[in-house]
Amino acid sequence: MDQNRSQHYNYTHETIPYVFHKNGDEFFKYLEKDGLKFIKFWWKHLEENLGTKILSSAEGLTYQLRYAKDKSGMPVSIALITLPKPQTIGEVFYVICLKYSAKKTFLARFFLLRLPTTRIQALQLEGTDDLGNPITGLYELTPRARNIRIRNQDFCSLDEFYTIVLSDLHLERA
């Protein structure tokens, strides 16, 4: 965690990837049980226990659960998290956490491999144009908390973001 970055930045670039990629099944259990309390717990945890110096309001922090199907018809659990409005470059508007069903391929069984079943993508603030409109990009947040830029992405609504990610990852709405 970078204490010189905002609480908002550390939440999306460190906390969510760590908590979600570590155990996606548990992440969804907590969201289904009392999701708002769960996501706000981790937001507050940064302030109280990890010494984040640049605090951010949690106003606007919400989530939605949705479901989709992959190309083979297997279910994909989806958590869409709306973050408070970004104030600095690198902060995020939306995060989508995708939990795929574990596929038991022959090679995976034979070599006792555990294939990745989680992905996170985010719409991240990259700056503003001359009129003050946000310039954004689509990013992947890896299990090792790496922030990988996928491409330019115009600012969009949460539902548009959801549709874009589903299309990019070849998923169908359930």
C-alpha positions in Angstrom: 0.0 0.0 0.0 1.2 3.5 -0.9 0.5 5.8 2.0 1.1 8.8 -0.2 -1.8 7.8 -2.4 -5.4 8.4 -1.5 -7.7 6.0 0.3 -9.7 5.8 -2.9 -6.7 4.8 -4.9 -5.5 2.2 -2.4 -9.0 0.7 -2.1 -9.3 0.0 -5.8 -5.7 -0.8 -6.6 -4.7 -2.8 -3.5 -7.6 -3.8 -1.3 -10.2 -5.0 -3.8 -7.6 -7.1 -5.8 -6.2 -8.6 -2.7 -9.6 -9.5 -1.1 -11.3 -10.6 -4.3 -8.5 -12.6 -6.0 -7.5 -14.3 -2.8 -11.0 -15.9 -2.4 -13.7 -14.9 -4.9 -16.2 -17.3 -3.4 -16.0 -15.7 0.0 -16.1 -12.3 -1.5 -19.4 -13.0 -3.1 -20.8 -14.7 0.1 -20.1 -11.5 2.0 -21.6 -9.3 -0.8 -24.8 -11.5 -0.8 -25.1 -11.4 3.0 -24.5 -7.7 3.7 -22.6 -6.3 0.8 -22.7 -2.6 1.6 -21.4 -3.2 5.1 -18.7 -5.4 3.7 -17.4 -3.0 1.1 -17.5 -0.1 3.5 -15.7 -2.1 6.2 -12.7 -2.4 3.8 -12.9 1.3 2.9 -12.8 2.2 6.6 -10.1 -0.4 7.3 -7.6 1.6 5.2 -8.1 4.6 7.3 -8.2 3.0 10.7 -5.6 0.2 10.5 -3.3 0.9 7.6 -2.5 4.5 8.1 -3.7 6.0 4.8 -2.7 9.7 4.9 -5.0 11.0 2.2 -8.5 10.2 3.2 -11.5 10.1 0.9 -15.2 10.2 1.6 -17.1 6.9 1.0 -20.1 8.8 -0.3 -21.4 7.1 -3.4 -19.7 3.8 -2.7 -22.2 1.1 -3.8 -22.4 -2.2 -5.5 -24.7 -4.4 -7.6 -24.6 -8.2 -8.1 -25.3 -9.5 -11.6 -24.7 -12.8 -13.5 -23.6 -13.7 -16.9 -22.6 -16.8 -18.9 -19.3 -17.5 -20.6 -19.0 -19.0 -24.2 -19.5 -22.5 -22.9 -22.7 -21.5 -20.9 -21.0 -21.7 -17.5 -22.2 -19.1 -15.0 -20.1 -16.0 -14.1 -20.8 -14.1 -10.9 -20.3 -10.3 -11.3 -19.9 -7.6 -8.7 -20.2 -4.0 -10.1 -18.8 -1.5 -7.6 -19.4 2.2 -8.0 -16.7 4.3 -6.3 -16.9 7.8 -5.0 -16.2 10.4 -7.7 -12.4 10.3 -8.5 -10.5 13.4 -7.5 -7.0 12.6 -8.8 -5.5 10.7 -11.7 -5.4 6.9 -11.1 -8.6 6.8 -9.1 -11.5 4.7 -10.4 -15.1 5.3 -11.3 -16.3 1.7 -11.5 -14.8 -1.7 -10.8 -16.2 -5.0 -12.1 -15.2 -8.2 -10.3 -15.9 -11.4 -12.3 -15.9 -14.9 -10.8 -15.8 -17.7 -13.3 -16.9 -21.2 -12.6 -13.9 -23.5 -12.1 -13.3 -25.5 -15.3 -12.0 -29.0 -14.9 -9.9 -29.5 -18.0 -8.0 -32.7 -18.6 -4.6 -30.9 -18.3 -5.6 -29.1 -15.2 -6.7 -32.4 -13.5 -3.7 -34.3 -14.8 -1.1 -31.7 -13.6 -3.2 -30.6 -10.5 -3.3 -27.1 -11.8 -5.6 -24.4 -10.4 -6.6 -22.2 -13.2 -7.5 -18.5 -12.5 -11.2 -18.0 -12.0 -11.2 -14.2 -11.1 -10.8 -11.0 -13.1 -11.1 -7.4 -12.3 -11.5 -4.5 -14.7 -11.9 -0.8 -13.9 -12.7 2.5 -15.6 -9.9 4.7 -14.4 -9.4 8.5 -14.5 -6.4 9.5 -16.6 -7.0 13.2 -16.7 -9.4 15.9 -17.9 -9.8 17.6 -21.2 -9.9 21.4 -21.8 -13.6 21.5 -20.8 -13.0 19.6 -17.6 -14.5 16.3 -18.9 -12.9 13.1 -17.6 -10.4 11.3 -19.8 -10.6 7.6 -18.9 -9.1 4.2 -19.7 -10.0 0.6 -19.2 -7.7 -1.3 -16.9 -7.2 -4.8 -15.6 -6.3 -5.2 -11.9 -4.3 -8.4 -11.5 -4.0 -10.8 -8.5 -0.6 -9.2 -7.8 -2.3 -5.8 -7.7 -0.7 -4.8 -11.0 -2.7 -2.1 -12.9 -2.5 -3.0 -16.6 -3.9 -0.5 -19.1 -6.1 -2.2 -21.8 -7.1 0.8 -23.9 -8.7 4.3 -24.0 -12.3 4.1 -23.0 -14.7 7.1 -23.2 -16.3 7.9 -19.9 -19.6 6.1 -19.7 -22.4 5.1 -17.3 -22.2 2.1 -15.1 -24.6 0.1 -17.4 -22.5 1.1 -20.5 -19.3 0.0 -18.7 -21.0 -3.3 -17.8 -22.0 -3.9 -21.4 -18.5 -3.0 -22.7 -16.8 -5.4 -20.4 -19.2 -8.2 -21.2 -18.6 -7.7 -24.9 -14.8 -7.5 -24.5 -14.8 -10.8 -22.5 -17.3 -12.5 -24.7 -19.9 -13.0 -21.9 -23.7 -13.1 -22.3 -26.1 -11.6 -19.9 -27.8 -14.3 -17.8 
